[in-house]
Amino acid sequence: MNLFKMLGNLGNLSKIQEEVQAATQELSKMEFEGKAGADMVIVRVNGAQQMINCTIDPKLVEDNDRELIEDLIVSATNSAIVEAKQKSAEYMQKRLGEQLDMPDLSGILGNLIPKP
């Protein structure tokens, strides 16, 4: 995409804002999963990166190892958040590209996503 076409898109900021807001609302309904400890802890987050569910295998609780459980919850949550950020960036890129004929923003969005 050339610079003039990209600048033309920026002239329509209200449409871009509406599209980003609609995409953000859709993302908040999507769910992403992170697992740890051979799937003994499974955490689900939404596209707004809010934890919505945490499942802990009963065997893990029976072992009564509080520190291990805490570590696995943190690990599974971080994994789910990384997935949510990656998938959200991909979704936003695709949606803005399709709806607004925006250039490939993956380089910019990729810099905002932490590496696993």
The first five atom37 places (N, CA, C, CB, O) and aatype in JSON, in Angstrom:
{
  "aatype": [12, 2, 10, 13, 11, 12, 10, 7, 2, 10, 7, 2, 10, 15, 11, 9, 5, 6, 6, 19, 5, 0, 0, 16, 5, 6, 10, 15, 11, 12, 6, 13, 6, 7, 11, 0, 7, 0, 3, 12, 19, 9, 19, 1, 19, 2, 7, 0, 5, 5, 12, 9, 2, 4, 16, 9, 3, 14, 11, 10, 19, 6, 3, 2, 3, 1, 6, 10, 9, 6, 3, 10, 9, 19, 15, 0, 16, 2, 15, 0, 9, 19, 6, 0, 11, 5, 11, 15, 0, 6, 18, 12, 5, 11, 1, 10, 7, 6, 5, 10, 3, 12, 14, 3, 10, 15, 7, 9, 10, 7, 2, 10, 9, 14, 11, 14],
  "atom_mask": [
    [1, 1, 1, 1, 1],
    [1, 1, 1, 1, 1],
    [1, 1, 1, 1, 1],
    [1, 1, 1, 1, 1],
    [1, 1, 1, 1, 1],
    [1, 1, 1, 1, 1],
    [1, 1, 1, 1, 1],
    [1, 1, 1, 0, 1],
    [1, 1, 1, 1, 1],
    [1, 1, 1, 1, 1],
    [1, 1, 1, 0, 1],
    [1, 1, 1, 1, 1],
    [1, 1, 1, 1, 1],
    [1, 1, 1, 1, 1],
    [1, 1, 1, 1, 1],
    [1, 1, 1, 1, 1],
    [1, 1, 1, 1, 1],
    [1, 1, 1, 1, 1],
    [1, 1, 1, 1, 1],
    [1, 1, 1, 1, 1],
    [1, 1, 1, 1, 1],
    [1, 1, 1, 1, 1],
    [1, 1, 1, 1, 1],
    [1, 1, 1, 1, 1],
    [1, 1, 1, 1, 1],
    [1, 1, 1, 1, 1],
    [1, 1, 1, 1, 1],
    [1, 1, 1, 1, 1],
    [1, 1, 1, 1, 1],
    [1, 1, 1, 1, 1],
    [1, 1, 1, 1, 1],
    [1, 1, 1, 1, 1],
    [1, 1, 1, 1, 1],
    [1, 1, 1, 0, 1],
    [1, 1, 1, 1, 1],
    [1, 1, 1, 1, 1],
    [1, 1, 1, 0, 1],
    [1, 1, 1, 1, 1],
    [1, 1, 1, 1, 1],
    [1, 1, 1, 1, 1],
    [1, 1, 1, 1, 1],
    [1, 1, 1, 1, 1],
    [1, 1, 1, 1, 1],
    [1, 1, 1, 1, 1],
    [1, 1, 1, 1, 1],
    [1, 1, 1, 1, 1],
    [1, 1, 1, 0, 1],
    [1, 1, 1, 1, 1],
    [1, 1, 1, 1, 1],
    [1, 1, 1, 1, 1],
    [1, 1, 1, 1, 1],
    [1, 1, 1, 1, 1],
    [1, 1, 1, 1, 1],
    [1, 1, 1, 1, 1],
    [1, 1, 1, 1, 1],
    [1, 1, 1, 1, 1],
    [1, 1, 1, 1, 1],
    [1, 1, 1, 1, 1],
    [1, 1, 1, 1, 1],
    [1, 1, 1, 1, 1],
    [1, 1, 1, 1, 1],
    [1, 1, 1, 1, 1],
    [1, 1, 1, 1, 1],
    [1, 1, 1, 1, 1],
    [1, 1, 1, 1, 1],
    [1, 1, 1, 1, 1],
    [1, 1, 1, 1, 1],
    [1, 1, 1, 1, 1],
    [1, 1, 1, 1, 1],
    [1, 1, 1, 1, 1],
    [1, 1, 1, 1, 1],
    [1, 1, 1, 1, 1],
    [1, 1, 1, 1, 1],
    [1, 1, 1, 1, 1],
    [1, 1, 1, 1, 1],
    [1, 1, 1, 1, 1],
    [1, 1, 1, 1, 1],
    [1, 1, 1, 1, 1],
    [1, 1, 1, 1, 1],
    [1, 1, 1, 1, 1],
    [1, 1, 1, 1, 1],
    [1, 1, 1, 1, 1],
    [1, 1, 1, 1, 1],
    [1, 1, 1, 1, 1],
    [1, 1, 1, 1, 1],
    [1, 1, 1, 1, 1],
    [1, 1, 1, 1, 1],
    [1, 1, 1, 1, 1],
    [1, 1, 1, 1, 1],
    [1, 1, 1, 1, 1],
    [1, 1, 1, 1, 1],
    [1, 1, 1, 1, 1],
    [1, 1, 1, 1, 1],
    [1, 1, 1, 1, 1],
    [1, 1, 1, 1, 1],
    [1, 1, 1, 1, 1],
    [1, 1, 1, 0, 1],
    [1, 1, 1, 1, 1],
    [1, 1, 1, 1, 1],
    [1, 1, 1, 1, 1],
    [1, 1, 1, 1, 1],
    [1, 1, 1, 1, 1],
    [1, 1, 1, 1, 1],
    [1, 1, 1, 1, 1],
    [1, 1, 1, 1, 1],
    [1, 1, 1, 1, 1],
    [1, 1, 1, 0, 1],
    [1, 1, 1, 1, 1],
    [1, 1, 1, 1, 1],
    [1, 1, 1, 0, 1],
    [1, 1, 1, 1, 1],
    [1, 1, 1, 1, 1],
    [1, 1, 1, 1, 1],
    [1, 1, 1, 1, 1],
    [1, 1, 1, 1, 1],
    [1, 1, 1, 1, 1]
  ],
  "atom_positions": [
    [[0.85, -1.17, 0.0], [0.0, 0.0, 0.0], [0.9, 1.23, 0.0], [-0.97, 0.0, 1.22], [1.92, 1.28, 0.68]],
    [[0.48, 2.22, -0.77], [1.32, 3.41, -0.82], [0.96, 4.38, 0.31], [1.18, 4.1, -2.18], [-0.08, 4.26, 0.95]],
    [[1.84, 5.32, 0.51], [1.72, 6.26, 1.62], [0.46, 7.11, 1.49], [2.94, 7.16, 1.68], [-0.2, 7.4, 2.49]],
    [[0.11, 7.52, 0.27], [-1.06, 8.39, 0.08], [-2.36, 7.66, 0.44], [-1.13, 8.9, -1.37], [-3.27, 8.25, 1.03]],
    [[-2.44, 6.39, 0.09], [-3.63, 5.63, 0.42], [-3.73, 5.44, 1.94], [-3.62, 4.26, -0.3], [-4.81, 5.53, 2.51]],
    [[-2.6, 5.19, 2.58], [-2.58, 5.03, 4.02], [-3.0, 6.33, 4.71], [-1.19, 4.59, 4.49], [-3.78, 6.3, 5.67]],
    [[-2.5, 7.45, 4.24], [-2.87, 8.75, 4.82], [-4.35, 9.03, 4.6], [-2.03, 9.88, 4.21], [-5.0, 9.65, 5.45]],
    [[-4.88, 8.59, 3.46], [-6.31, 8.75, 3.2], [-7.14, 8.0, 4.23], [0.0, 0.0, 0.0], [-8.18, 8.49, 4.67]],
    [[-6.69, 6.82, 4.6], [-7.39, 6.06, 5.63], [-7.37, 6.78, 6.97], [-6.78, 4.67, 5.78], [-8.35, 6.74, 7.72]],
    [[-6.28, 7.43, 7.27], [-6.18, 8.15, 8.54], [-7.12, 9.34, 8.58], [-4.75, 8.6, 8.77], [-7.49, 9.8, 9.66]],
    [[-7.51, 9.86, 7.42], [-8.44, 10.97, 7.36], [-9.83, 10.57, 7.82], [0.0, 0.0, 0.0], [-10.65, 11.43, 8.11]],
    [[-10.09, 9.29, 7.87], [-11.4, 8.8, 8.28], [-11.31, 8.18, 9.68], [-11.93, 7.77, 7.26], [-11.69, 7.02, 9.88]],
    [[-10.81, 8.96, 10.62], [-10.57, 8.45, 11.96], [-11.83, 7.97, 12.68], [-9.91, 9.52, 12.79], [-11.77, 7.01, 13.45]],
    [[-12.96, 8.61, 12.43], [-14.18, 8.19, 13.14], [-14.57, 6.77, 12.74], [-15.34, 9.17, 12.85], [-15.01, 5.99, 13.57]],
    [[-14.41, 6.45, 11.46], [-14.73, 5.09, 11.01], [-13.74, 4.09, 11.6], [-14.72, 5.01, 9.46], [-14.11, 2.98, 11.98]],
    [[-12.49, 4.48, 11.66], [-11.46, 3.61, 12.25], [-11.79, 3.37, 13.72], [-10.04, 4.23, 12.09], [-11.72, 2.24, 14.19]],
    [[-12.13, 4.43, 14.45], [-12.47, 4.3, 15.87], [-13.68, 3.37, 16.06], [-12.76, 5.67, 16.49], [-13.68, 2.53, 16.96]],
    [[-14.69, 3.53, 15.22], [-15.87, 2.67, 15.32], [-15.51, 1.21, 15.07], [-16.95, 3.12, 14.32], [-15.97, 0.32, 15.79]],
    [[-14.7, 0.98, 14.08], [-14.29, -0.38, 13.73], [-13.46, -1.0, 14.85], [-13.5, -0.38, 12.42], [-13.65, -2.17, 15.19]],
    [[-12.54, -0.24, 15.42], [-11.71, -0.73, 16.53], [-12.59, -1.03, 17.74], [-10.61, 0.29, 16.9], [-12.4, -2.05, 18.4]],
    [[-13.54, -0.17, 18.02], [-14.43, -0.38, 19.16], [-15.29, -1.64, 18.95], [-15.34, 0.85, 19.37], [-15.45, -2.43, 19.88]],
    [[-15.82, -1.82, 17.76], [-16.62, -3.02, 17.47], [-15.77, -4.28, 17.59], [-17.25, -2.92, 16.07], [-16.21, -5.29, 18.14]],
    [[-14.56, -4.22, 17.06], [-13.67, -5.38, 17.14], [-13.29, -5.68, 18.59], [-12.39, -5.14, 16.3], [-13.21, -6.84, 18.98]],
    [[-13.07, -4.65, 19.38], [-12.73, -4.83, 20.79], [-13.88, -5.5, 21.54], [-12.4, -3.47, 21.44], [-13.65, -6.36, 22.4]],
    [[-15.11, -5.11, 21.23], [-16.26, -5.75, 21.87], [-16.36, -7.22, 21.48], [-17.56, -5.02, 21.47], [-16.65, -8.07, 22.33]],
    [[-16.11, -7.52, 20.22], [-16.12, -8.92, 19.78], [-15.01, -9.71, 20.47], [-15.97, -9.0, 18.25], [-15.23, -10.85, 20.89]],
    [[-13.85, -9.12, 20.59], [-12.73, -9.81, 21.24], [-13.03, -10.11, 22.7], [-11.47, -8.97, 21.14], [-12.62, -11.14, 23.22]],
    [[-13.75, -9.22, 23.37], [-14.04, -9.45, 24.79], [-14.92, -10.68, 24.98], [-14.72, -8.21, 25.4], [-15.0, -11.21, 26.09]],
    [[-15.59, -11.13, 23.93], [-16.44, -12.32, 24.0], [-15.67, -13.6, 23.66], [-17.63, -12.17, 23.06], [-16.14, -14.7, 23.93]],
    [[-14.5, -13.46, 23.08], [-13.7, -14.63, 22.71], [-12.96, -15.15, 23.94], [-12.7, -14.28, 21.58], [-12.62, -14.4, 24.85]],
    [[-12.7, -16.46, 23.93], [-12.01, -17.08, 25.05], [-10.72, -17.74, 24.57], [-12.91, -18.12, 25.74], [-10.64, -18.28, 23.47]],
    [[-9.7, -17.67, 25.43], [-8.39, -18.24, 25.13], [-7.95, -19.05, 26.35], [-7.33, -17.11, 24.78], [-8.29, -18.72, 27.49]],
    [[-7.19, -20.1, 26.09], [-6.86, -21.04, 27.15], [-5.36, -21.17, 27.35], [-7.45, -22.39, 26.84], [-4.58, -21.15, 26.4]],
    [[-4.98, -21.29, 28.61], [-3.6, -21.58, 28.97], [-3.58, -22.77, 29.91], [0.0, 0.0, 0.0], [-4.45, -22.92, 30.77]],
    [[-2.57, -23.62, 29.74], [-2.47, -24.84, 30.56], [-1.09, -24.92, 31.2], [-2.75, -26.11, 29.71], [-0.11, -24.37, 30.68]],
    [[-1.04, -25.61, 32.34], [0.24, -25.82, 33.02], [0.17, -27.13, 33.8], [0.58, -24.63, 33.96], [-0.91, -27.62, 34.13]],
    [[1.35, -27.67, 34.09], [1.43, -28.88, 34.9], [0.75, -30.06, 34.27], [0.0, 0.0, 0.0], [-0.06, -30.74, 34.9]],
    [[1.07, -30.32, 32.99], [0.44, -31.44, 32.26], [-1.08, -31.34, 32.32], [0.9, -32.81, 32.86], [-1.79, -32.32, 32.56]],
    [[-1.57, -30.14, 32.08], [-3.01, -29.83, 32.05], [-3.7, -29.97, 33.41], [-3.69, -30.74, 31.05], [-4.92, -30.1, 33.47]],
    [[-2.93, -29.94, 34.47], [-3.55, -30.02, 35.8], [-4.2, -28.7, 36.2], [-2.51, -30.43, 36.84], [-5.09, -28.66, 37.04]],
    [[-3.73, -27.62, 35.58], [-4.35, -26.3, 35.78], [-4.65, -25.75, 34.4], [-3.41, -25.33, 36.6], [-3.78, -25.67, 33.53]],
    [[-5.91, -25.36, 34.21], [-6.35, -24.77, 32.94], [-7.02, -23.44, 33.26], [-7.32, -25.73, 32.16], [-7.95, -23.37, 34.07]],
    [[-6.54, -22.38, 32.62], [-7.08, -21.04, 32.84], [-7.63, -20.53, 31.52], [-5.99, -20.07, 33.4], [-7.02, -20.7, 30.47]],
    [[-8.8, -19.91, 31.59], [-9.4, -19.3, 30.41], [-9.49, -17.79, 30.65], [-10.82, -19.92, 30.1], [-9.89, -17.33, 31.72]],
    [[-9.09, -17.04, 29.62], [-9.21, -15.58, 29.66], [-9.99, -15.15, 28.43], [-7.8, -14.89, 29.7], [-10.09, -15.88, 27.44]],
    [[-10.55, -13.95, 28.51], [-11.23, -13.42, 27.33], [-10.29, -12.49, 26.56], [-12.54, -12.66, 27.74], [-9.15, -12.27, 26.96]],
    [[-10.79, -11.96, 25.46], [-9.97, -11.08, 24.63], [-9.61, -9.78, 25.3], [0.0, 0.0, 0.0], [-8.72, -9.06, 24.83]],
    [[-10.27, -9.45, 26.4], [-9.92, -8.27, 27.19], [-8.86, -8.64, 28.23], [-11.17, -7.67, 27.87], [-8.51, -7.82, 29.09]],
    [[-8.37, -9.87, 28.15], [-7.32, -10.39, 29.02], [-7.76, -10.43, 30.48], [-6.07, -9.55, 28.89], [-6.97, -10.16, 31.39]],
    [[-9.02, -10.77, 30.69], [-9.56, -10.95, 32.03], [-9.76, -12.45, 32.25], [-10.9, -10.16, 32.23], [-10.32, -13.13, 31.39]],
    [[-9.31, -12.95, 33.38], [-9.5, -14.36, 33.68], [-10.99, -14.62, 33.89], [-8.68, -14.78, 34.94], [-11.66, -13.9, 34.63]],
    [[-11.49, -15.66, 33.23], [-12.91, -15.97, 33.36], [-13.14, -17.35, 33.98], [-13.59, -15.9, 32.0], [-14.25, -17.65, 34.42]],
    [[-12.09, -18.17, 34.01], [-12.26, -19.5, 34.6], [-10.9, -20.08, 34.94], [-13.02, -20.43, 33.64], [-9.91, -19.83, 34.26]],
    [[-10.87, -20.86, 36.0], [-9.66, -21.58, 36.39], [-10.08, -22.96, 36.89], [-8.85, -20.8, 37.5], [-10.88, -23.08, 37.81]],
    [[-9.52, -23.99, 36.26], [-9.82, -25.37, 36.65], [-8.56, -26.01, 37.2], [-10.39, -26.18, 35.45], [-7.5, -25.97, 36.56]],
    [[-8.67, -26.6, 38.39], [-7.54, -27.26, 39.03], [-7.9, -28.73, 39.23], [-7.18, -26.58, 40.4], [-8.94, -29.06, 39.8]],
    [[-7.04, -29.6, 38.75], [-7.25, -31.04, 38.89], [-7.34, -31.39, 40.37], [-6.11, -31.83, 38.19], [-6.48, -30.98, 41.15]],
    [[-8.37, -32.14, 40.79], [-8.52, -32.51, 42.2], [-7.3, -33.24, 42.78], [-9.75, -33.38, 42.36], [-7.02, -33.12, 43.97]],
    [[-6.59, -33.99, 41.95], [-5.4, -34.69, 42.43], [-4.34, -33.7, 42.92], [-4.81, -35.59, 41.32], [-3.62, -33.96, 43.88]],
    [[-4.27, -32.56, 42.25], [-3.31, -31.54, 42.64], [-3.66, -30.96, 44.0], [-3.25, -30.42, 41.58], [-2.78, -30.69, 44.82]],
    [[-4.94, -30.79, 44.24], [-5.39, -30.26, 45.53], [-5.15, -31.3, 46.64], [-6.89, -29.87, 45.47], [-4.78, -30.94, 47.75]],
    [[-5.36, -32.56, 46.32], [-5.14, -33.63, 47.3], [-3.7, -33.66, 47.79], [-5.51, -34.99, 46.7], [-3.43, -33.99, 48.95]],
    [[-2.77, -33.32, 46.9], [-1.36, -33.32, 47.28], [-1.03, -32.21, 48.27], [-0.49, -33.18, 46.04], [0.02, -32.22, 48.9]],
    [[-1.95, -31.25, 48.4], [-1.81, -30.16, 49.37], [-0.51, -29.37, 49.21], [-1.88, -30.73, 50.78], [0.11, -28.97, 50.19]],
    [[-0.1, -29.15, 47.95], [1.11, -28.39, 47.67], [0.7, -26.99, 47.18], [2.02, -29.12, 46.6], [0.63, -26.73, 45.98]],
    [[0.43, -26.12, 48.14], [-0.08, -24.78, 47.82], [0.85, -24.02, 46.88], [-0.27, -23.99, 49.1], [0.38, -23.39, 45.94]],
    [[2.15, -24.07, 47.13], [3.1, -23.32, 46.29], [3.08, -23.82, 44.85], [4.51, -23.44, 46.86], [3.15, -23.02, 43.92]],
    [[2.99, -25.12, 44.66], [2.93, -25.67, 43.3], [1.65, -25.2, 42.61], [2.99, -27.22, 43.32], [1.69, -24.8, 41.45]],
    [[0.55, -25.26, 43.3], [-0.73, -24.8, 42.73], [-0.63, -23.33, 42.32], [-1.9, -25.0, 43.74], [-1.04, -22.96, 41.22]],
    [[-0.1, -22.51, 43.2], [0.05, -21.08, 42.9], [0.92, -20.88, 41.67], [0.65, -20.34, 44.1], [0.58, -20.08, 40.79]],
    [[2.04, -21.58, 41.6], [2.95, -21.45, 40.44], [2.26, -21.88, 39.15], [4.22, -22.29, 40.66], [2.41, -21.23, 38.12]],
    [[1.51, -22.96, 39.21], [0.83, -23.46, 38.01], [-0.28, -22.51, 37.56], [0.24, -24.85, 38.26], [-0.5, -22.33, 36.36]],
    [[-0.96, -21.9, 38.5], [-2.0, -20.92, 38.14], [-1.37, -19.72, 37.43], [-2.78, -20.45, 39.39], [-1.88, -19.25, 36.42]],
    [[-0.26, -19.23, 37.98], [0.43, -18.1, 37.36], [0.9, -18.48, 35.96], [1.64, -17.64, 38.23], [0.71, -17.72, 35.01]],
    [[1.49, -19.64, 35.82], [2.0, -20.09, 34.52], [0.87, -20.25, 33.5], [2.74, -21.42, 34.68], [0.99, -19.78, 32.36]],
    [[-0.21, -20.89, 33.89], [-1.34, -21.09, 32.98], [-1.98, -19.76, 32.6], [-2.38, -22.02, 33.61], [-2.38, -19.55, 31.45]],
    [[-2.08, -18.85, 33.57], [-2.66, -17.53, 33.29], [-1.8, -16.75, 32.31], [-2.83, -16.73, 34.59], [-2.32, -16.16, 31.36]],
    [[-0.5, -16.74, 32.54], [0.4, -16.03, 31.63], [0.33, -16.62, 30.22], [1.84, -16.09, 32.14], [0.35, -15.88, 29.24]],
    [[0.25, -17.93, 30.13], [0.13, -18.59, 28.83], [-1.15, -18.18, 28.11], [0.17, -20.11, 29.01], [-1.14, -17.89, 26.91]],
    [[-2.25, -18.15, 28.85], [-3.53, -17.74, 28.26], [-3.5, -16.28, 27.81], [-4.66, -17.95, 29.26], [-4.04, -15.95, 26.76]],
    [[-2.88, -15.42, 28.59], [-2.8, -14.0, 28.24], [-1.96, -13.8, 26.99], [-2.22, -13.19, 29.4], [-2.31, -12.99, 26.13]],
    [[-0.84, -14.52, 26.88], [-0.01, -14.41, 25.68], [-0.81, -14.85, 24.45], [1.28, -15.27, 25.82], [-0.76, -14.2, 23.4]],
    [[-1.55, -15.96, 24.58], [-2.36, -16.42, 23.46], [-3.42, -15.38, 23.11], [-3.02, -17.76, 23.79], [-3.66, -15.1, 21.93]],
    [[-4.07, -14.81, 24.13], [-5.1, -13.8, 23.89], [-4.52, -12.59, 23.16], [-5.74, -13.36, 25.21], [-5.14, -12.06, 22.24]],
    [[-3.33, -12.15, 23.56], [-2.71, -10.99, 22.91], [-2.36, -11.31, 21.46], [-1.45, -10.55, 23.67], [-2.6, -10.49, 20.57]],
    [[-1.8, -12.48, 21.22], [-1.42, -12.85, 19.86], [-2.64, -12.96, 18.96], [-0.64, -14.17, 19.86], [-2.67, -12.4, 17.86]],
    [[-3.64, -13.69, 19.41], [-4.85, -13.89, 18.6], [-5.62, -12.59, 18.43], [-5.75, -14.95, 19.24], [-6.21, -12.35, 17.37]],
    [[-5.61, -11.74, 19.44], [-6.3, -10.45, 19.34], [-5.63, -9.56, 18.31], [-6.34, -9.75, 20.7], [-6.31, -8.89, 17.52]],
    [[-4.3, -9.53, 18.31], [-3.57, -8.72, 17.33], [-3.85, -9.23, 15.91], [-2.06, -8.74, 17.62], [-4.05, -8.44, 14.99]],
    [[-3.85, -10.55, 15.74], [-4.15, -11.12, 14.42], [-5.57, -10.77, 13.99], [-3.97, -12.65, 14.45], [-5.8, -10.42, 12.84]],
    [[-6.51, -10.85, 14.92], [-7.9, -10.55, 14.62], [-8.07, -9.08, 14.23], [-8.78, -10.88, 15.83], [-8.75, -8.76, 13.25]],
    [[-7.44, -8.19, 15.0], [-7.55, -6.76, 14.7], [-6.94, -6.45, 13.34], [-6.85, -5.92, 15.79], [-7.51, -5.68, 12.56]],
    [[-5.8, -7.05, 13.04], [-5.15, -6.82, 11.75], [-6.07, -7.25, 10.62], [-3.8, -7.57, 11.68], [-6.26, -6.53, 9.64]],
    [[-6.62, -8.44, 10.76], [-7.5, -8.96, 9.7], [-8.74, -8.08, 9.55], [-7.92, -10.41, 10.01], [-9.12, -7.72, 8.43]],
    [[-9.35, -7.74, 10.66], [-10.58, -6.96, 10.6], [-10.34, -5.56, 10.03], [-11.2, -6.84, 12.0], [-11.08, -5.11, 9.16]],
    [[-9.29, -4.88, 10.51], [-9.01, -3.55, 9.98], [-8.6, -3.63, 8.51], [-7.89, -2.86, 10.8], [-8.95, -2.76, 7.71]],
    [[-7.86, -4.66, 8.18], [-7.46, -4.83, 6.78], [-8.65, -5.01, 5.86], [0.0, 0.0, 0.0], [-8.7, -4.42, 4.78]],
    [[-9.61, -5.82, 6.3], [-10.79, -6.1, 5.48], [-11.76, -4.92, 5.45], [-11.5, -7.33, 6.0], [-12.22, -4.53, 4.38]],
    [[-12.06, -4.37, 6.61], [-13.09, -3.34, 6.71], [-12.63, -1.96, 6.26], [-13.58, -3.26, 8.11], [-13.41, -1.18, 5.72]],
    [[-11.36, -1.67, 6.49], [-10.87, -0.3, 6.24], [-9.77, -0.23, 5.2], [-10.38, 0.29, 7.52], [-9.23, 0.84, 4.93]],
    [[-9.44, -1.37, 4.62], [-8.36, -1.41, 3.64], [-7.08, -0.81, 4.21], [-8.76, -0.67, 2.36], [-6.39, -0.02, 3.57]],
    [[-6.79, -1.23, 5.46], [-5.6, -0.73, 6.14], [-4.39, -1.57, 5.74], [-5.79, -0.75, 7.68], [-4.54, -2.72, 5.34]],
    [[-3.2, -1.0, 5.84], [-2.0, -1.76, 5.52], [-1.74, -2.82, 6.59], [-0.8, -0.82, 5.4], [-2.37, -2.83, 7.65]],
    [[-0.82, -3.7, 6.3], [-0.44, -4.74, 7.24], [0.22, -4.1, 8.46], [0.52, -5.78, 6.59], [1.29, -3.5, 8.36]],
    [[-0.44, -4.22, 9.6], [0.05, -3.63, 10.84], [0.75, -4.66, 11.73], [-1.1, -2.98, 11.6], [1.06, -4.37, 12.88]],
    [[0.99, -5.85, 11.18], [1.52, -6.92, 12.03], [2.87, -6.54, 12.64], [1.66, -8.19, 11.22], [3.16, -6.95, 13.76]],
    [[3.69, -5.78, 11.94], [4.97, -5.36, 12.51], [4.76, -4.46, 13.72], [0.0, 0.0, 0.0], [5.45, -4.61, 14.73]],
    [[3.82, -3.55, 13.62], [3.52, -2.64, 14.73], [2.86, -3.41, 15.86], [2.62, -1.48, 14.26], [3.26, -3.29, 17.02]],
    [[1.82, -4.21, 15.52], [1.11, -4.96, 16.54], [2.01, -6.02, 17.17], [-0.14, -5.62, 15.95], [1.91, -6.29, 18.37]],
    [[2.89, -6.6, 16.37], [3.81, -7.62, 16.89], [4.73, -7.06, 17.95], [0.0, 0.0, 0.0], [5.13, -7.79, 18.86]],
    [[5.09, -5.8, 17.84], [5.96, -5.19, 18.84], [5.25, -4.96, 20.16], [6.5, -3.89, 18.33], [5.9, -4.79, 21.19]],
    [[3.93, -4.97, 20.14], [3.15, -4.76, 21.35], [2.88, -6.06, 22.09], [1.83, -4.08, 21.02], [2.39, -6.04, 23.22]],
    [[3.2, -7.18, 21.46], [2.91, -8.48, 22.03], [4.17, -9.06, 22.65], [2.34, -9.44, 20.97], [5.19, -9.16, 21.98]],
    [[4.12, -9.44, 23.92], [5.31, -10.03, 24.53], [5.62, -11.39, 23.91], [5.12, -10.17, 26.04], [4.71, -12.13, 23.55]],
    [[6.87, -11.7, 23.8], [7.29, -12.98, 23.26], [7.2, -14.03, 24.36], [8.73, -12.9, 22.69], [7.58, -13.76, 25.5]],
    [[6.68, -15.25, 24.02], [6.55, -16.29, 25.04], [7.89, -16.75, 25.54], [5.77, -17.47, 24.5], [7.96, -17.63, 26.41]]
  ]
}
